[in-house]
């Protein structure tokens, strides 16, 4: 009789455990998205501070993208970002990015693809006026040595 009760108890625990697993998986996805968002926010903060060294710590050495059939690796991405920083510094003062929103997310194990939108603002030195807008990006991150790193940073049009 005791064996029968223990067996039924085991079955009940097993069944309730299977119901909990999908909930735990959803919580894990949520935590992963929050972690990835923090990396993106730190990346943008370091960009705003024009701190290329700190910024690039959030980028994977395995960075890989293409723009107009040109392969963009880590070094090329760093160079392009430095050029962008110089251009923005000449045009704007007080340039800041804020309000990162996750529009879409796809978690695939140690890879996460996010579509984000964030606000930028700055004082235009040519027009002497404040300007602002929203930018969209598709960001791919991969888990490397327990840290999320950006492996792709794709510019999107506002309508995409």
Secondary structure, 3 states (H helix, E strand, C coil): CHHHHHHHHHHHHHHHHHHHHHHHHHHHHHHHHHHHHHHHHHHHHHHHCCCHHHHHCCECCCCEEEECCEEEEHHHHHHHHHHHHHHHHHHEEEEEEEEEEEEEEEEECCEEEEEEEEEEEEEECCCCEEEEEEEEEEEEEEEECCEEEEEEEEEECCCC
